[in-house]
Amino acid sequence: MHVILENEYEGSDFADILNFDYHKTAQAVVSRILSDCSCPYDAEVNILLTGLSEIEEINSEMRGIASPTDVLSFPMHEYEYPADFDEIDPDSFDDFDPESGLLLLGDIVLCVPRIKSQAEEYGHSTLREYAFLIAHSVLHLIGYDHMTEDEAEVMFKKQDEALSELGITRE
């Protein structure tokens, strides 16, 4: 499993907000979710850390919503059923990087200032909020959603279990 993490956030408070090994945390969360969902492939996830105006611009361009958000997820594959990896074609360049052989899951965009504000709002650490947003997004990348009550129950249970297994709790 490979996480490509790019930091475009320019705020001087970055080290105060993500005051932990954020790359190692991202790797651990992505690995845990994929393991819990029985992903049979080595996979790649791209994560971009950015600010309020940048995520607002992406949100406006990609979703037609002109406001900042905490996280955006852009899956590379549409799943008929969540985490149904049988749908993946091992010979497809759409699903796999031809050079690395990794399953391309998609992109996640995280808003660093929203990580801080939501951690404060929910009364937990920025580590917990960061890990939660990644777990939530990876589940979206592999076909989970929360549009119905039943879908939400399944998805939220999976993300909570993964974070609990990693010892990243609400404190």
VEXNUBA-167744 format. One line per 8 residues: number of its first residue (from 0); their letters; for each residue x, y, z of N, C-alpha, C, O. Coordinates in pm, 1 decimal, always signed. Layout:
! residues N
NUM	A	X,Y,Z,X,Y,Z,X,Y,Z,X,Y,Z  ...
! end
This chain:
! residues 171
0	MHVILENE	+84.3,-116.8,+0.0,+0.0,+0.0,+0.0,+88.8,+123.0,+0.0,+188.5,+130.3,+71.8  +50.3,+218.8,-81.7,+132.6,+337.4,-99.4,+45.0,+462.3,-89.5,-55.6,+474.5,-159.4  +84.5,+554.5,-2.0,+15.9,+682.5,+10.2,+109.2,+789.5,-42.5,+221.6,+804.5,+5.4  +61.9,+863.7,-141.4,+135.9,+979.4,-191.1,+73.1,+1100.8,-125.2,-43.2,+1132.6,-150.0  +149.7,+1168.1,-41.7,+98.8,+1280.0,+37.9,+167.3,+1407.5,-8.0,+290.0,+1417.6,-7.6  +86.3,+1504.5,-47.3,+139.6,+1632.4,-92.9,+81.9,+1743.2,-5.1,-39.1,+1749.5,+16.7  +168.8,+1829.7,+44.5,+126.7,+1939.9,+130.0,+135.1,+2070.9,+52.7,+243.9,+2119.1,+21.2  +17.9,+2128.0,+22.4,+12.8,+2259.2,-41.7,-38.3,+2366.1,+54.2,-58.4,+2481.1,+14.9
8	YEGSDFAD	-59.2,+2327.8,+180.0,-108.2,+2424.3,+278.1,+3.9,+2520.0,+314.0,+114.4,+2477.3,+347.3  -24.6,+2649.0,+307.3,+79.5,+2749.7,+329.4,+67.7,+2821.2,+462.3,+141.1,+2916.9,+486.8  -21.6,+2778.0,+548.3,-39.1,+2844.1,+677.5,+78.9,+2820.8,+770.0,+135.8,+2711.7,+773.3  +114.8,+2922.3,+844.2,+227.4,+2911.3,+937.0,+194.8,+2822.6,+1056.7,+284.3,+2786.4,+1133.1  +68.0,+2787.3,+1073.6,+24.4,+2705.0,+1186.4,+23.6,+2555.5,+1154.5,-24.3,+2476.2,+1235.7  +75.3,+2515.4,+1038.9,+70.8,+2375.6,+996.3,+128.0,+2282.1,+1102.6,+63.6,+2183.7,+1138.9  +247.0,+2311.3,+1152.7,+312.6,+2223.3,+1250.6,+235.1,+2217.2,+1382.1,+244.0,+2117.9,+1454.3  +159.4,+2321.9,+1413.9,+76.5,+2319.7,+1534.4,-49.4,+2235.5,+1514.6,-95.4,+2168.9,+1607.3
16	ILNFDYHK	-104.4,+2238.8,+1393.7,-227.1,+2164.4,+1365.9,-196.9,+2015.1,+1350.8,-258.7,+1932.2,+1417.6  -103.0,+1981.0,+1264.1,-67.3,+1841.0,+1241.3,+63.0,+1812.3,+1314.4,+167.1,+1789.9,+1252.6  +55.4,+1813.2,+1445.9,+172.7,+1798.2,+1533.1,+199.9,+1651.9,+1566.6,+228.7,+1617.3,+1681.2  +190.3,+1567.5,+1465.6,+215.5,+1423.6,+1477.3,+269.7,+1379.6,+1342.0,+274.6,+1459.3,+1248.3  +309.6,+1256.3,+1331.2,+361.7,+1204.8,+1204.0,+243.1,+1179.5,+1111.3,+189.0,+1069.1,+1106.2  +203.9,+1283.3,+1038.3,+82.5,+1275.9,+957.2,+96.9,+1180.7,+838.6,-2.6,+1124.6,+792.8  +217.6,+1161.6,+788.8,+235.3,+1066.1,+679.1,+218.5,+922.9,+731.2,+148.4,+841.9,+670.4  +282.4,+893.0,+842.6,+270.2,+759.5,+902.9,+124.8,+730.2,+940.9,+76.7,+618.3,+923.2
24	TAQAVVSR	+55.7,+831.2,+993.1,-84.9,+814.9,+1029.6,-169.3,+785.0,+906.9,-254.4,+696.1,+910.2  -146.8,+858.1,+799.2,-221.5,+834.5,+675.4,-197.7,+692.5,+625.7,-292.0,+623.5,+587.1  -72.8,+649.0,+626.4,-39.4,+512.7,+582.8,-113.5,+409.4,+668.7,-171.4,+314.2,+616.4  -111.1,+429.2,+799.0,-173.9,+334.2,+890.7,-324.9,+326.9,+869.6,-382.4,+218.1,+868.4  -388.9,+442.1,+853.1,-534.6,+444.5,+836.7,-574.8,+380.1,+704.0,-665.6,+297.1,+700.1  -507.3,+418.0,+596.0,-539.1,+360.0,+464.8,-518.3,+208.4,+469.4,-603.0,+133.0,+421.5  -407.4,+163.9,+525.9,-379.3,+19.8,+535.7,-485.5,-53.4,+616.6,-530.8,-161.1,+577.9  -524.8,+5.4,+728.4,-625.2,-58.9,+815.0,-758.5,-72.8,+743.0,-819.8,-179.5,+746.4
32	ILSDCSCP	-803.9,+33.6,+678.0,-931.4,+28.4,+606.2,-925.5,-77.7,+496.8,-1016.9,-159.1,+484.3  -818.7,-77.3,+417.8,-808.3,-173.2,+307.4,-797.2,-316.1,+358.9,-852.0,-408.0,+298.1  -728.5,-335.6,+468.1,-718.7,-468.5,+528.1,-854.8,-513.6,+580.6,-897.2,-626.6,+556.0  -922.6,-425.3,+652.6,-1054.2,-458.6,+707.6,-1155.6,-488.8,+597.2,-1249.5,-565.6,+618.2  -1136.8,-428.8,+480.6,-1228.0,-449.4,+367.9,-1177.7,-557.5,+272.6,-1232.4,-576.0,+163.9  -1072.7,-628.7,+314.4,-1018.2,-742.2,+238.7,-976.6,-706.4,+96.5,-1003.8,-780.9,+2.4  -911.1,-592.6,+81.9,-859.2,-554.1,-49.7,-745.5,-650.3,-86.1,-647.2,-659.6,-12.7  -757.6,-721.3,-197.8,-657.0,-822.3,-232.9,-536.1,-766.0,-308.3,-446.7,-841.0,-347.4
40	YDAEVNIL	-533.6,-634.3,-328.5,-427.5,-572.6,-409.3,-346.2,-472.9,-327.8,-394.7,-415.8,-230.1  -221.7,-453.2,-369.7,-146.2,-338.0,-322.2,-207.0,-216.3,-390.7,-235.6,-219.3,-510.4  -226.5,-110.1,-314.7,-300.6,+3.9,-368.7,-227.1,+134.7,-347.6,-134.8,+145.3,-266.9  -271.8,+234.1,-423.4,-216.9,+369.3,-413.1,-330.9,+467.1,-387.3,-435.8,+461.1,-451.4  -307.8,+558.1,-291.1,-400.6,+665.5,-260.1,-320.8,+795.3,-259.5,-212.3,+802.1,-201.8  -375.0,+897.8,-323.9,-313.5,+1030.1,-323.5,-388.3,+1119.0,-225.7,-511.2,+1125.8,-227.8  -312.9,+1187.5,-139.5,-373.1,+1279.2,-42.4,-308.4,+1415.9,-59.4,-185.9,+1428.5,-59.4  -392.1,+1517.7,-73.8,-347.3,+1655.9,-84.9,-393.8,+1731.9,+38.9,-512.4,+1730.9,+71.7
48	LTGLSEIE	-301.2,+1797.4,+107.1,-332.1,+1883.7,+220.9,-335.7,+2027.0,+169.7,-241.1,+2072.8,+105.7  -444.9,+2097.7,+197.7,-459.5,+2231.1,+142.1,-535.0,+2322.8,+238.2,-573.3,+2281.7,+347.7  -555.7,+2446.6,+195.9,-621.4,+2547.1,+278.2,-765.9,+2570.6,+237.7,-818.5,+2503.6,+148.9  -829.3,+2666.5,+303.9,-970.7,+2695.5,+283.1,-1002.5,+2742.1,+140.9,-1093.4,+2688.8,+77.3  -929.6,+2839.6,+91.6,-961.7,+2892.3,-41.7,-932.9,+2789.8,-150.0,-1004.2,+2784.2,-250.2  -830.0,+2709.0,-131.4,-795.6,+2608.1,-231.4,-900.9,+2497.7,-238.1,-939.1,+2454.7,-346.9  -947.9,+2451.7,-121.7,-1049.3,+2345.5,-124.2,-1184.0,+2401.1,-171.5,-1262.8,+2329.3,-233.0  -1209.7,+2528.1,-142.8,-1331.6,+2591.0,-194.8,-1328.1,+2595.0,-347.8,-1428.7,+2567.9,-413.5
56	EINSEMRG	-1213.9,+2628.3,-402.9,-1198.8,+2632.5,-548.5,-1219.7,+2493.4,-610.4,-1288.2,+2479.6,-711.8  -1160.9,+2392.2,-549.3,-1177.1,+2255.1,-599.6,-1322.8,+2210.9,-585.8,-1378.2,+2150.2,-677.5  -1384.2,+2240.6,-473.0,-1523.5,+2205.2,-448.7,-1614.7,+2272.5,-551.1,-1708.0,+2210.3,-601.8  -1587.8,+2398.5,-581.1,-1666.8,+2471.8,-678.7,-1649.7,+2413.6,-818.8,-1746.7,+2393.8,-891.9  -1525.6,+2386.9,-854.0,-1496.2,+2334.5,-987.4,-1550.3,+2193.9,-1008.6,-1606.6,+2164.3,-1114.0  -1533.8,+2106.8,-909.0,-1567.6,+1965.7,-925.9,-1712.4,+1932.2,-889.6,-1771.9,+1840.4,-946.0  -1768.7,+2008.6,-793.9,-1902.6,+1973.2,-746.3,-2004.5,+2085.5,-763.4,-2123.0,+2066.9,-735.6  -1957.9,+2203.0,-809.4,-2048.2,+2315.6,-826.1,-2094.3,+2376.2,-695.7,-2197.1,+2443.8,-691.3
64	IASPTDVL	-2018.4,+2352.5,-587.9,-2052.4,+2406.0,-455.2,-1943.7,+2505.9,-416.5,-1830.4,+2467.3,-387.7  -1978.7,+2633.5,-416.1,-1880.6,+2739.6,-392.5,-1865.1,+2769.8,-244.0,-1896.5,+2879.5,-197.9  -1816.2,+2670.6,-170.2,-1785.5,+2690.2,-28.3,-1678.5,+2589.7,+11.9,-1664.3,+2484.0,-49.5  -1603.7,+2624.5,+115.9,-1502.1,+2528.6,+161.3,-1567.5,+2409.3,+229.0,-1680.1,+2417.8,+278.2  -1495.8,+2299.1,+230.7,-1542.4,+2178.1,+296.4,-1423.5,+2115.4,+367.9,-1310.3,+2161.0,+351.4  -1447.5,+2012.9,+445.8,-1338.5,+1951.0,+520.5,-1257.4,+1854.4,+435.6,-1135.2,+1846.7,+448.5  -1326.4,+1780.1,+347.8,-1259.1,+1676.9,+270.2,-1335.8,+1651.0,+141.2,-1458.3,+1661.9,+136.2  -1261.4,+1616.9,+38.3,-1319.2,+1573.8,-88.8,-1255.2,+1440.8,-125.9,-1136.6,+1418.7,-101.6
72	SFPMHEYE	-1334.5,+1353.2,-184.7,-1285.4,+1222.1,-227.2,-1318.3,+1203.4,-374.8,-1430.3,+1229.6,-418.7  -1219.3,+1157.9,-450.3,-1236.2,+1136.3,-593.5,-1192.4,+994.6,-628.8,-1074.7,+970.2,-655.2  -1288.7,+900.4,-629.2,-1254.6,+760.8,-659.8,-1217.0,+742.6,-806.8,-1268.4,+811.9,-894.7  -1127.5,+649.1,-831.2,-1086.5,+616.1,-967.1,-1178.0,+510.8,-1029.3,-1178.9,+494.0,-1151.2  -1254.2,+440.5,-947.6,-1337.1,+330.6,-995.5,-1475.2,+341.8,-932.2,-1487.7,+375.4,-814.4  -1577.8,+313.8,-1010.1,-1712.6,+307.7,-954.7,-1744.6,+162.3,-923.1,-1731.9,+74.4,-1008.4  -1785.7,+138.7,-801.1,-1818.4,+3.8,-755.7,-1969.5,-14.6,-756.3,-2043.6,+71.8,-709.2  -2014.6,-127.0,-809.6,-2156.7,-156.6,-801.7,-2193.8,-184.7,-656.8,-2300.7,-145.7,-609.7
80	YPADFDEI	-2102.7,-253.7,-586.5,-2119.5,-284.1,-444.4,-1992.6,-241.5,-372.2,-1882.9,-259.7,-424.9  -2005.7,-184.8,-251.6,-1886.5,-138.7,-179.1,-1782.5,-248.8,-160.4,-1814.5,-361.7,-123.2  -1658.6,-213.2,-187.0,-1542.8,-301.4,-166.0,-1555.1,-433.9,-240.6,-1502.2,-535.7,-196.1  -1624.8,-432.6,-353.9,-1633.7,-551.9,-436.3,-1515.6,-550.4,-533.8,-1527.3,-506.4,-648.1  -1403.1,-599.4,-485.4,-1280.4,-594.6,-563.8,-1280.0,-695.5,-678.5,-1188.5,-695.2,-760.9  -1381.4,-781.6,-684.5,-1394.4,-872.4,-798.8,-1425.7,-795.0,-926.6,-1402.6,-844.4,-1037.0  -1478.4,-674.0,-911.2,-1508.9,-589.2,-1026.7,-1382.2,-533.8,-1092.6,-1385.1,-491.6,-1208.2  -1273.7,-534.1,-1020.1,-1148.8,-473.8,-1067.8,-1084.6,-564.9,-1171.9,-1074.4,-686.0,-1152.3
88	DPDSFDDF	-1041.7,-505.1,-1282.3,-975.1,-579.2,-1389.4,-824.0,-567.2,-1371.6,-768.5,-459.7,-1394.7  -756.5,-673.8,-1331.3,-611.6,-667.8,-1307.6,-529.9,-630.7,-1432.0,-413.1,-593.6,-1420.3  -589.9,-640.5,-1549.0,-519.3,-606.8,-1672.9,-552.3,-466.9,-1724.3,-504.7,-427.3,-1830.7  -633.1,-391.9,-1649.8,-677.8,-261.2,-1695.2,-585.3,-149.4,-1648.0,-553.1,-139.5,-1529.6  -543.0,-65.4,-1742.8,-462.7,+51.7,-1706.4,-549.6,+158.3,-1639.4,-497.0,+252.6,-1580.3  -682.3,+144.0,-1648.1,-770.8,+235.1,-1577.0,-771.2,+204.8,-1427.7,-790.6,+294.3,-1345.4  -749.6,+77.7,-1393.3,-754.4,+36.8,-1253.4,-616.2,+26.0,-1189.1,-603.2,+43.6,-1067.9  -514.0,-2.3,-1267.8,-380.0,-25.8,-1214.5,-276.5,+61.4,-1284.2,-284.6,+85.8,-1404.6
96	DPESGLLL	-179.6,+107.5,-1206.8,-66.3,+179.7,-1263.4,+21.7,+78.8,-1336.4,+68.1,-17.3,-1275.0  +45.5,+98.1,-1465.2,+123.6,-0.7,-1540.1,+269.1,-10.8,-1494.5,+332.1,-115.0,-1512.8  +322.6,+94.9,-1436.0,+462.5,+92.2,-1391.2,+477.7,+27.3,-1253.9,+565.8,-56.3,-1233.9  +392.3,+65.4,-1159.8,+406.9,+14.8,-1023.3,+325.8,-112.0,-998.8,+357.3,-189.8,-908.8  +221.4,-132.9,-1078.8,+132.5,-246.2,-1056.8,+32.3,-223.9,-944.7,-41.0,-315.8,-908.0  +28.1,-101.7,-889.4,-61.4,-70.8,-777.4,-203.1,-40.5,-826.5,-221.8,+22.3,-930.7  -302.3,-85.9,-749.8,-440.6,-50.8,-774.5,-457.5,+97.8,-743.9,-424.5,+142.9,-634.3  -508.5,+173.3,-839.9,-527.7,+316.8,-821.5,-665.0,+340.5,-760.9,-767.2,+322.1,-827.1
104	LGDIVLCV	-666.7,+382.1,-633.5,-795.1,+400.9,-565.2,-852.6,+540.0,-586.8,-973.9,+554.7,-601.9  -768.0,+642.2,-588.4,-818.6,+777.0,-610.4,-747.9,+880.1,-526.9,-640.4,+856.6,-471.7  -812.3,+996.8,-519.1,-753.7,+1114.5,-454.6,-840.3,+1162.5,-339.8,-963.1,+1154.8,-343.8  -772.4,+1212.5,-236.8,-837.3,+1272.4,-120.6,-777.8,+1412.0,-103.8,-656.1,+1429.2,-111.2  -863.1,+1511.2,-81.3,-818.6,+1647.5,-54.6,-866.7,+1683.5,+85.3,-986.4,+1680.7,+113.6  -771.7,+1717.5,+172.8,-803.3,+1752.8,+311.7,-775.2,+1900.3,+335.7,-672.8,+1952.5,+291.7  -865.2,+1966.7,+404.9,-849.4,+2107.9,+439.9,-791.3,+2118.2,+581.0,-859.1,+2087.9,+679.1  -667.1,+2160.4,+590.2,-596.4,+2165.4,+718.7,-667.3,+2254.6,+820.9,-684.1,+2211.2,+934.9
112	PRIKSQAE	-710.3,+2377.8,+786.3,-780.2,+2458.2,+886.9,-911.0,+2394.4,+936.2,-948.5,+2412.3,+1052.1  -979.7,+2321.0,+849.8,-1103.0,+2254.4,+893.0,-1072.8,+2137.5,+985.4,-1152.9,+2106.8,+1073.7  -959.4,+2072.1,+967.1,-918.9,+1965.8,+1060.2,-909.6,+2025.3,+1200.8,-958.8,+1967.4,+1297.6  -845.9,+2141.6,+1209.8,-830.1,+2207.5,+1340.5,-965.0,+2250.5,+1397.7,-995.3,+2221.7,+1513.5  -1045.2,+2318.7,+1318.1,-1171.6,+2371.5,+1371.6,-1268.2,+2259.3,+1408.5,-1339.0,+2270.2,+1508.6  -1272.5,+2152.4,+1330.2,-1362.8,+2042.5,+1362.1,-1314.2,+1962.9,+1482.3,-1395.8,+1914.2,+1560.5  -1184.6,+1948.9,+1498.3,-1132.5,+1882.1,+1618.1,-1175.7,+1959.4,+1742.6,-1218.2,+1900.5,+1841.9  -1164.1,+2091.6,+1735.9,-1207.0,+2175.2,+1848.9,-1357.9,+2163.2,+1870.9,-1403.8,+2150.2,+1984.3
120	EYGHSTLR	-1433.6,+2167.7,+1763.0,-1580.2,+2159.1,+1771.5,-1626.2,+2026.8,+1832.2,-1719.3,+2024.4,+1912.6  -1561.4,+1917.0,+1794.0,-1601.9,+1784.7,+1841.8,-1530.2,+1742.9,+1969.9,-1559.4,+1637.0,+2025.5  -1437.1,+1824.9,+2016.6,-1370.5,+1798.2,+2143.6,-1271.2,+1683.8,+2140.5,-1254.0,+1612.9,+2239.7  -1205.8,+1665.6,+2027.0,-1100.1,+1564.7,+2021.9,-976.3,+1622.1,+1953.2,-975.2,+1738.5,+1913.1  -874.3,+1541.4,+1940.2,-745.9,+1587.8,+1887.5,-749.5,+1605.6,+1735.9,-835.6,+1550.6,+1667.2  -654.9,+1683.1,+1686.2,-641.1,+1696.2,+1541.4,-597.8,+1562.6,+1480.4,-631.9,+1533.9,+1365.7  -524.4,+1482.1,+1553.9,-488.9,+1347.9,+1507.1,-615.7,+1267.9,+1479.3,-627.5,+1205.6,+1373.9  -709.9,+1269.0,+1571.8,-834.7,+1193.5,+1556.4,-913.9,+1246.3,+1436.8,-966.0,+1167.3,+1358.2
128	EYAFLIAH	-923.6,+1377.1,+1422.0,-1000.5,+1434.3,+1310.8,-935.5,+1401.1,+1176.3,-1004.3,+1363.5,+1081.4  -805.5,+1414.8,+1168.6,-729.1,+1382.8,+1047.4,-749.4,+1235.7,+1009.8,-779.8,+1204.7,+894.6  -732.9,+1146.8,+1105.2,-747.5,+1003.2,+1079.5,-891.6,+969.7,+1041.1,-914.5,+888.1,+951.8  -987.8,+1031.5,+1107.3,-1128.4,+1009.4,+1075.3,-1158.6,+1048.9,+931.4,-1223.0,+973.4,+858.5  -1112.4,+1167.1,+889.9,-1139.8,+1214.0,+754.0,-1075.7,+1123.0,+649.5,-1133.8,+1099.9,+543.5  -957.7,+1071.8,+678.3,-892.7,+979.5,+585.2,-969.4,+847.2,+579.7,-995.2,+795.7,+471.0  -1006.0,+791.9,+694.9,-1082.0,+666.9,+697.2,-1212.8,+682.6,+619.9,-1248.4,+597.0,+539.0  -1282.2,+789.9,+644.9,-1408.6,+819.0,+577.9,-1388.1,+826.4,+426.2,-1465.6,+770.0,+349.0
136	SVLHLIGY	-1284.9,+895.5,+386.1,-1257.8,+915.3,+243.3,-1215.0,+787.4,+173.4,-1257.2,+761.7,+60.7  -1132.4,+707.1,+237.8,-1089.7,+581.6,+176.4,-1210.9,+491.6,+155.0,-1220.7,+423.5,+52.8  -1302.3,+491.1,+250.2,-1424.9,+413.3,+231.8,-1503.8,+463.7,+110.8,-1559.7,+383.6,+35.9  -1508.6,+594.7,+91.1,-1571.3,+648.5,-30.5,-1496.8,+601.1,-155.3,-1559.1,+567.6,-256.1  -1364.5,+598.3,-148.6,-1285.3,+557.2,-264.8,-1312.9,+413.2,-306.4,-1293.7,+377.2,-422.6  -1357.9,+330.4,-211.9,-1384.6,+190.1,-246.1,-1535.0,+159.5,-248.6,-1576.7,+44.6,-233.9  -1614.1,+264.0,-267.4,-1755.1,+244.0,-297.1,-1855.5,+258.8,-185.6,-1975.4,+244.3,-209.6  -1811.4,+287.3,-64.3,-1906.3,+307.7,+45.6,-1964.9,+447.9,+37.1,-1901.1,+541.2,-11.7
144	DHMTEDEA	-2087.8,+460.2,+85.8,-2152.8,+590.3,+89.2,-2244.6,+595.4,+210.0,-2260.4,+496.3,+281.3  -2304.6,+710.6,+232.6,-2392.8,+728.1,+348.1,-2517.4,+806.2,+309.0,-2565.4,+891.4,+383.9  -2569.1,+775.5,+189.8,-2688.0,+844.2,+140.3,-2816.3,+792.8,+207.0,-2913.9,+866.7,+219.6  -2815.5,+667.2,+249.1,-2931.1,+612.9,+320.9,-2887.2,+580.4,+463.5,-2767.9,+573.4,+493.0  -2984.4,+560.8,+550.5,-2955.3,+528.2,+689.9,-2877.5,+396.7,+701.3,-2784.1,+386.3,+780.8  -2916.1,+296.4,+621.6,-2846.7,+167.3,+624.9,-2702.1,+180.2,+576.9,-2610.7,+124.6,+637.8  -2681.9,+254.2,+467.1,-2545.0,+276.7,+416.6,-2460.5,+348.4,+521.4,-2345.7,+311.3,+545.8  -2517.8,+450.5,+582.6,-2445.5,+527.8,+683.0,-2404.7,+440.5,+801.2,-2292.5,+450.4,+850.8
152	EVMFKKQD	-2495.4,+355.8,+845.5,-2466.5,+268.2,+958.8,-2345.8,+178.4,+928.8,-2256.0,+164.2,+1011.8  -2344.9,+119.0,+811.0,-2234.8,+30.3,+771.7,-2104.8,+108.5,+760.2,-2002.0,+67.0,+813.6  -2109.2,+222.1,+690.3,-1987.6,+299.9,+667.2,-1929.2,+353.8,+797.5,-1808.9,+342.4,+821.0  -2012.6,+411.5,+880.7,-1964.4,+470.3,+1005.2,-1910.3,+363.4,+1100.1,-1814.2,+387.4,+1173.1  -1972.1,+246.2,+1098.5,-1921.3,+137.1,+1181.2,-1781.5,+96.6,+1135.0,-1692.6,+75.3,+1217.6  -1761.8,+86.0,+1004.8,-1630.9,+47.9,+950.9,-1523.1,+151.1,+986.7,-1412.6,+113.9,+1026.3  -1554.5,+278.6,+973.1,-1452.4,+379.2,+1003.8,-1423.8,+383.2,+1153.6,-1308.3,+399.7,+1193.0  -1524.8,+368.9,+1237.2,-1502.8,+368.9,+1381.8,-1421.4,+247.2,+1426.2,-1333.3,+258.8,+1511.4
160	EALSELGI	-1451.1,+131.1,+1368.4,-1375.7,+9.7,+1402.5,-1228.7,+24.0,+1363.2,-1140.1,-13.1,+1440.1  -1202.7,+77.2,+1244.4,-1064.9,+93.0,+1198.3,-987.0,+187.0,+1289.9,-873.0,+158.1,+1326.3  -1047.6,+298.1,+1326.8,-979.3,+393.5,+1414.6,-957.7,+334.0,+1553.2,-853.5,+355.8,+1614.9  -1054.9,+259.7,+1601.7,-1041.1,+193.0,+1731.3,-927.2,+91.2,+1728.2,-848.1,+83.0,+1822.2  -919.2,+13.3,+1619.3,-811.1,-84.7,+1604.4,-673.9,-17.6,+1605.1,-575.3,-76.5,+1649.3  -668.6,+105.7,+1556.0,-543.1,+180.9,+1552.7,-517.6,+257.6,+1683.1,-412.1,+318.7,+1700.0  -613.9,+253.9,+1773.8,-599.8,+326.0,+1900.8,-618.0,+475.4,+1886.2,-570.9,+552.7,+1969.6  -686.6,+516.6,+1779.7,-712.7,+660.0,+1757.7,-858.1,+685.4,+1794.2,-948.5,+665.4,+1713.0
168	TRE	-879.0,+729.3,+1916.4,-1013.3,+744.9,+1969.2,-1044.7,+890.9,+1996.3,-960.1,+978.8,+1979.6  -1167.2,+914.3,+2038.0,-1213.1,+1051.7,+2061.7,-1156.7,+1113.7,+2190.2,-1179.9,+1232.1,+2214.7  -1087.2,+1041.6,+2268.9,-1025.7,+1089.4,+2394.8,-1129.5,+1133.9,+2493.0,-1095.8,+1176.7,+2603.3
! end
